[in-house]
Every structure is written in C-alpha cells, then in structure tokens.
Amino acid sequence: MTTWSNVIATKWWRSFSDMSLSFVSEPLRPVDASFDTAAMAQGEPGLPQKFLWGKQELEIVEVLERWKDYGDCKHGSGERYLRKHYFRVRTSQGLVARIYFQRSFGRARATSRWWLHSVEADTDKRLASPESELNH
C-alpha cells in the first residue's frame, strides 16, 4: 500500500540520488544568540545561524530546502510523530550540508539535538572534518 509518507520519501530520494553525499553524522553545537526566534515562536526549531563543528564555526548563509521526518509510535498505537527537522543549507565557506534537529529523544537522552548529517561531495573538500585536523 502506498502511503503519503512513502510518496514523499520516494520523491525526496529521487531528487537527491543524483548527488554524491559524504555521510558525517556528527553533533553540532549552536552558537548562542544566533537562533531564529520567529521559527521558535511557531513551535519549530530555531535554526541557528552559526554552529560549532568541532573547533570550526559554520555560518549558515542560505537555507536551500527544509523537510520533516515522521516516525510511527513505538508502542503500537498507530500514531505518527514528528521526529526530525531537516535543513539543506549553504555555509559562508561554500559548503552545502544537510543538518537536522532531533525532536524526540526517547528514554536514552542524546547529548546533542543538532546534527550534521552529510555534506555534498562537490563541497566536502572545502571544509575538513574536525577529527581529520586532529590527526595531522
């Protein structure tokens, strides 16, 4: 059975399947006083304009896309919950990245709510991973 979420996921995957992504999955630390308070007033996560990724500061200059990820209730009730808010952004360094806000934590609390999901391959050489800097 085709559901609306499957249709959206399929369209999303097709639109990005031509791009080569580098998976990162590392926490981001928002820089204080850079949150979008207008979004927060509407119950959305206030996308910070600046993040720390390791020791590097990423400044968002453009939001290219936004989407949401929903998941089924883990207790079998059939309800669906908003899990993550995704953003495809461009930074001042020219990096095009996907970041997300982890909305639900469950019992095992995560240490970060903002995550760098991936970077697009044609831009990932512009910014080295913080861990790679430590190894050199």
Rosetta silent file (secondary structure, phi, psi, omega in degrees, C-alpha in Angstrom):
SEQUENCE: MTTWSNVIATKWWRSFSDMSLSFVSEPLRPVDASFDTAAMAQGEPGLPQKFLWGKQELEIVEVLERWKDYGDCKHGSGERYLRKHYFRVRTSQGLVARIYFQRSFGRARATSRWWLHSVEADTDKRLASPESELNH
SCORE:     score description
SCORE:     0.000 S_00000001
   1 L     0.000  131.745  179.634    0.000    0.000    0.000 S_00000001
   2 L   -87.974  125.487  176.894    1.340    3.407   -0.967 S_00000001
   3 L  -107.866  163.516  179.897    1.171    5.998    1.771 S_00000001
   4 H   -59.590  -40.046 -179.841    1.687    9.733    1.538 S_00000001
   5 H   -66.344  -34.311  176.727    4.958    9.463    3.505 S_00000001
   6 H   -67.557  -37.845  178.232    6.258    6.804    1.059 S_00000001
   7 H   -64.730  -45.133  179.064    5.465    9.070   -1.888 S_00000001
   8 H   -63.170  -45.727 -179.534    7.280   11.993   -0.255 S_00000001
   9 H   -61.718  -40.737  179.295   10.271    9.820    0.664 S_00000001
  10 H   -64.385  -44.640  178.384   10.471    8.447   -2.884 S_00000001
  11 H   -64.000  -40.810  179.047   10.367   11.929   -4.411 S_00000001
  12 H   -61.880  -47.273 -177.732   12.967   13.135   -1.914 S_00000001
  13 H   -63.649  -42.348  179.944   15.283   10.211   -2.669 S_00000001
  14 H   -63.623  -37.691 -177.900   14.959   10.644   -6.434 S_00000001
  15 H   -68.657  -25.688 -177.721   15.727   14.353   -6.196 S_00000001
  16 H  -108.052   -6.470 -174.715   18.956   13.681   -4.287 S_00000001
  17 L   -68.084  -19.897  178.479   20.022   10.331   -5.728 S_00000001
  18 L   -78.359  -18.460 -178.911   21.994   12.062   -8.482 S_00000001
  19 L   -89.856  147.107  174.712   24.165   13.846   -5.926 S_00000001
  20 L   -96.948  124.781 -177.810   27.052   12.191   -4.182 S_00000001
  21 E  -111.811  146.543  170.950   26.907   12.696   -0.425 S_00000001
  22 E  -104.640  115.750 -179.301   29.506   12.207    2.254 S_00000001
  23 E   -73.996  132.130 -176.481   27.822   10.890    5.378 S_00000001
  24 E  -115.653  -58.156 -179.525   29.071   12.665    8.521 S_00000001
  25 E    51.739   60.684  178.094   26.663   12.096   11.453 S_00000001
  26 E  -128.486  146.153 -178.965   28.441   14.324   13.962 S_00000001
  27 E   -68.637  149.708  174.512   26.940   16.632   16.587 S_00000001
  28 L  -116.563  146.120  175.671   26.809   20.385   16.104 S_00000001
  29 E  -111.516  115.295  178.322   26.854   22.969   18.875 S_00000001
  30 E   -63.981  142.118  174.595   24.727   26.052   18.168 S_00000001
  31 L   -81.116  131.829 -178.591   26.409   29.383   18.843 S_00000001
  32 L   -53.958  148.012  175.046   24.482   31.342   21.490 S_00000001
  33 L    62.991   24.723  176.124   22.189   34.181   20.389 S_00000001
  34 L  -119.197   13.499 -177.349   22.048   33.042   16.757 S_00000001
  35 L   -77.039  150.608  175.215   18.694   31.204   16.870 S_00000001
  36 L   -82.844   96.815 -175.323   15.740   32.036   14.614 S_00000001
  37 H   -70.582  -26.473  178.225   13.300   33.234   17.263 S_00000001
  38 H   -64.702  -41.867  177.676   10.448   33.687   14.760 S_00000001
  39 H   -66.162  -40.149 -179.844   10.503   29.959   13.973 S_00000001
  40 H   -63.550  -34.301  178.761   10.678   29.125   17.673 S_00000001
  41 H   -66.476  -21.735  179.043    7.564   31.241   18.302 S_00000001
  42 L   -97.866    7.989  177.915    5.714   28.985   15.833 S_00000001
  43 L    86.316    5.614  177.570    6.837   25.774   17.556 S_00000001
  44 L   -94.190  159.732  174.716    9.575   24.974   15.020 S_00000001
  45 L   -68.743  138.062  179.563   13.238   24.601   15.926 S_00000001
  46 L   -83.411   94.606 -177.170   15.010   27.932   15.645 S_00000001
  47 L   -55.274  114.542  178.018   17.724   27.172   13.110 S_00000001
  48 L   -66.936  148.048  177.249   20.862   28.843   14.456 S_00000001
  49 L   -80.231  -17.247  179.890   22.819   30.975   12.011 S_00000001
  50 E  -137.529  140.014  176.852   26.091   29.666   13.447 S_00000001
  51 E  -130.630  154.663  167.385   27.254   26.249   14.640 S_00000001
  52 E  -104.576  127.515  174.622   30.460   24.837   16.008 S_00000001
  53 E  -117.755  101.181 -169.282   31.540   21.603   14.365 S_00000001
  54 L    65.690 -122.008  178.101   34.484   20.506   16.417 S_00000001
  55 L  -100.134   -2.866 -177.531   36.592   23.686   16.554 S_00000001
  56 E   -92.938  140.432  176.666   35.291   25.091   13.270 S_00000001
  57 E   -97.634  128.258  175.814   32.498   27.620   13.075 S_00000001
  58 E  -106.709  125.064  177.195   29.917   27.119   10.336 S_00000001
  59 E  -110.128  122.894 -179.715   27.825   30.146    9.426 S_00000001
  60 E   -80.934  125.554  178.955   24.627   29.481    7.500 S_00000001
  61 E  -109.875  -16.497 -179.686   24.078   31.984    4.716 S_00000001
  62 E  -156.505  134.683  171.993   21.230   30.262    2.874 S_00000001
  63 E   -96.665  116.310 -176.687   18.590   27.630    3.582 S_00000001
  64 E   -86.304  -37.269  179.764   18.172   25.691    0.356 S_00000001
  65 E  -154.205  158.635  174.240   15.484   23.229    1.495 S_00000001
  66 E  -138.737  143.506  172.228   13.510   22.118    4.548 S_00000001
  67 E  -157.804  167.365 -176.697   11.639   18.914    5.248 S_00000001
  68 E  -123.055  150.025  178.888   10.393   16.858    8.173 S_00000001
  69 E  -116.617  126.623  179.865   10.777   13.189    9.088 S_00000001
  70 E  -110.377  152.467  177.294    7.928   11.364   10.807 S_00000001
  71 E  -138.054  156.077  179.059    8.005    8.027   12.588 S_00000001
  72 E   -72.863  154.333  174.748    5.494    5.553   13.917 S_00000001
  73 L   -61.404  137.767 -178.143    4.705    5.298   17.599 S_00000001
  74 L   -82.552   -3.158 -178.643    6.996    2.756   19.228 S_00000001
  75 L  -106.304    7.699  174.136    4.200    1.412   21.416 S_00000001
  76 L    82.214   16.039 -177.545    1.977    0.195   18.575 S_00000001
  77 L   -79.740  -12.446 -178.437   -0.788    2.794   18.830 S_00000001
  78 L    87.331   -4.470  178.359   -0.650    3.633   15.118 S_00000001
  79 L   -76.154  154.986  177.028    0.071    7.301   15.804 S_00000001
  80 E  -117.741  141.234 -176.790    2.814    9.130   13.871 S_00000001
  81 E  -125.629  146.975  174.989    5.181   11.613   15.450 S_00000001
  82 E   -72.770  121.408 -176.037    7.442   14.309   14.109 S_00000001
  83 E  -102.971  -46.394 -174.520   10.987   13.043   14.712 S_00000001
  84 E  -140.426  148.457  171.250   13.403   15.338   12.861 S_00000001
  85 E  -110.329  118.282 -179.913   13.521   18.689   11.096 S_00000001
  86 E  -100.421  148.213  176.805   15.988   18.604    8.189 S_00000001
  87 E  -137.794  130.679  170.152   17.661   21.584    6.545 S_00000001
  88 E  -101.709  119.526 -170.637   19.821   21.661    3.433 S_00000001
  89 E  -129.721  160.518  171.484   21.998   24.732    3.877 S_00000001
  90 E  -114.961  134.195 -179.622   24.881   26.637    2.344 S_00000001
  91 E   -98.773  169.791  178.624   27.569   27.983    4.660 S_00000001
  92 L   -64.516  -20.128  176.801   29.780   31.048    4.315 S_00000001
  93 L   -83.268   -4.434 -178.652   32.609   28.647    3.386 S_00000001
  94 L    90.484    2.959  179.212   30.566   27.412    0.402 S_00000001
  95 L   -72.986  133.510  172.192   29.803   24.048    1.991 S_00000001
  96 E  -105.652  119.189 -172.074   26.394   22.556    1.129 S_00000001
  97 E  -134.429  158.128  171.645   25.300   20.412    4.047 S_00000001
  98 E  -110.381  124.079  176.643   22.308   18.627    5.492 S_00000001
  99 E  -123.250  158.829  176.695   21.710   19.210    9.158 S_00000001
 100 E  -143.662  156.697  175.665   18.850   18.119   11.324 S_00000001
 101 E  -105.606  120.626  179.729   17.219   18.863   14.635 S_00000001
 102 E   -81.792  107.089 -174.711   16.445   15.722   16.679 S_00000001
 103 L   -78.250  -43.730 -177.295   12.993   16.427   18.084 S_00000001
 104 L  -108.886  144.661 -177.979   12.359   13.309   20.142 S_00000001
 105 L  -111.159  -32.034 -173.810   14.833   11.661   22.428 S_00000001
 106 L    74.633 -159.032 -177.389   13.066    8.716   23.995 S_00000001
 107 L   -75.969  -35.651  179.390   14.449    7.264   27.191 S_00000001
 108 L   -87.290   99.618 -177.163   18.090    7.371   26.145 S_00000001
 109 L   -67.307  131.275  176.355   18.786   11.087   26.024 S_00000001
 110 L   -79.977  159.090 -179.762   21.112   12.224   23.258 S_00000001
 111 L   -85.278  -17.829 -178.968   23.886   14.662   24.027 S_00000001
 112 L  -136.637  148.027  175.128   23.038   16.897   21.080 S_00000001
 113 L  -104.085  -18.005  177.830   19.843   17.891   19.333 S_00000001
 114 E  -106.988  133.375 -176.321   21.539   19.381   16.242 S_00000001
 115 E  -134.711  142.591  169.426   23.469   17.072   13.901 S_00000001
 116 E   -87.793  108.517 -177.384   25.498   17.403   10.727 S_00000001
 117 E   -76.480  -54.939 -175.376   24.013   14.604    8.640 S_00000001
 118 E  -161.997  165.140  174.054   26.032   14.874    5.427 S_00000001
 119 E  -126.457  149.834  179.541   27.815   17.172    3.007 S_00000001
 120 E   -76.580  138.993 -169.802   27.554   17.183   -0.760 S_00000001
 121 L   -58.175  -35.138 -177.980   30.604   15.670   -2.414 S_00000001
 122 L   -74.084   -7.856  179.432   31.440   18.654   -4.589 S_00000001
 123 L  -117.630   -8.745 -172.730   31.721   20.830   -1.487 S_00000001
 124 H   -70.384  -16.857  178.578   33.141   18.475    1.158 S_00000001
 125 H   -80.843  -10.852 -179.949   36.760   19.253    0.266 S_00000001
 126 H   -77.120  -18.916 -177.316   36.229   22.911    1.202 S_00000001
 127 L  -141.684  119.533 -178.114   35.959   22.081    4.870 S_00000001
 128 L   -82.165  149.018  175.750   37.879   19.342    6.625 S_00000001
 129 L   -63.332  141.688  178.260   36.334   17.280    9.367 S_00000001
 130 H   -56.544  -34.016  179.815   37.418   18.413   12.842 S_00000001
 131 H   -68.189  -35.171 -179.810   38.699   14.897   13.512 S_00000001
 132 H   -68.264  -28.897  176.849   40.912   14.978   10.416 S_00000001
 133 H   -68.107  -34.072 -179.013   42.561   18.147   11.711 S_00000001
 134 H   -70.288  -26.234 -177.565   43.441   16.398   14.959 S_00000001
 135 L   -84.587   -6.138 -177.919   45.189   13.608   13.079 S_00000001
 136 L  -106.644    0.000    0.000   47.550   15.940   11.172 S_00000001
